[in-house]
Amino acid sequence: MTKLLYIQASPRKSDSKSLQLAAVYLDALRATNPDLDIDVLDLWDTELPAFDGDKAAAKMNVITGAAQNAAGQTAWDEIVTITKRFISADRYLIASPMWNSGIPYRLKHYIDLVHQPGMLWRLDPETGYEGLLEGKQATLALTSGVYAQGVAEPAFGVDHHAAYLRMWLNQAGIQRIDELRFQPSMLTDDPAGDLRKVLSEATHLAAAHGRI
């Protein structure tokens, strides 16, 4: 059975356009794949531990091969538990608005927790990072208020949003990435019509993904 991890990065619930976009995609995908195992991770309703000094030290110990002390082992065990949930998925659906040209801080917090050596990547001093998640696929449901890909002047924002998410996923070994964008969601003559168009795109993308 295929497992999909649906990461919700917006706190706006039913008012969130990124969540609406992801929901339409997911409904269409589920219609084709009724046995799809969907794990919903609402980052705003989930307690995320601080990535504190103990966790940073534990990460460095893993990278260097040093032994963990008691505090480090406890910190690392907590990270492993969180990261295993992420690794267990075959596919990812990430719904994220653009905040200040980047991603919401809760999503960045989550990424900092799960993007760990020996689980998502390893580092070769000669060749750089090597992703460890093979054969997985991700879909990004992205929205922004005023930024528009390939159209907006820098005064309307810069894309550290999709660019960052793609960099992170690529570094973890995930190369198959699709995007659904409702951008901009505010500076448009027909916001309702534009939203309908991208929701239709979400349905077609799910159909293109077919049975998984």
Disulfide bonds with the S-S distance in Angstrom:
none
